[in-house]
């Protein structure tokens, strides 16, 4: 019922007129947020269909630039027709961008709605993006706002990230923004780690805490975060002492990321340990406080 009401709101708003960018920042909604993980809200997939899906994905990644787009799209279509939600998501994105098929926002919308009808978080997230950008339907910030929240409630880290940014920079509700970003980061979403680093650096000017979050994002394979850390210690930014050895450490893992963007470094904090800031000390995530070395 919830999703049907949301779709009705989206369709009605699209028919009655466009809303402006501030709508998504000011409309009231129940924003009590409990961190949930996407993995706990995903349907089971048939093992045989999953095997076929993984084979297609592996083949697709090897084809760069891809010369077999039509065949790959057709393979995803066959799996989507059998109810494989991951293939459905890939198919929808191919319609969205016109890869191996004629571009159609409406076809993408249909498949994303298919996912949302089954309470698949990524379906709600992509409906939110379509509504916010005015693709397939007229721009509808209210519909997007509600879809983002539903996706976040179902654990979508992408939606949690987007809401975190809105709460930080548009609604000025910092604690809400922190809660959404921390939840996404806990799911391994590096973009939220870097966003927390940016927020803490700019707003709180707590540099040890900012670097803690940049390092968390870098450990998850975010190239820009690794580059940020390299720059801090190569140039002595934020009051840190120049440390070329540490900068080189981060740069070495940056090189590995450029060769394989899917790499992660879960023990990066041990491989390239952060030193205390000369004035602010070292951030302790367990106490959420900076501590000066004894």
Secondary structure by P-SEA (a helix, b strand, c coil): caaaaaaaaaaaaaaaccccccccccccccccccccccccccccccaaaaaaaaaaaaaaaaccccccaaaaaaaaaaaaaaccaaaaaaaaaaaaacccccccaaaaaaaaaaaaaaccaaaaaaaaaaaaacccccccaaaaaaaaaaaaaaccaaaaaaaaaaacccccaaaaaaaaaaaaaaaccaaaaaaaaaaaaccccaaaaaaaaaaaaaaaccaaaaaaaaaaaacccccccccaaaaaaaaaaaaaaaaccccccccccccccccccccccccccccccccccc
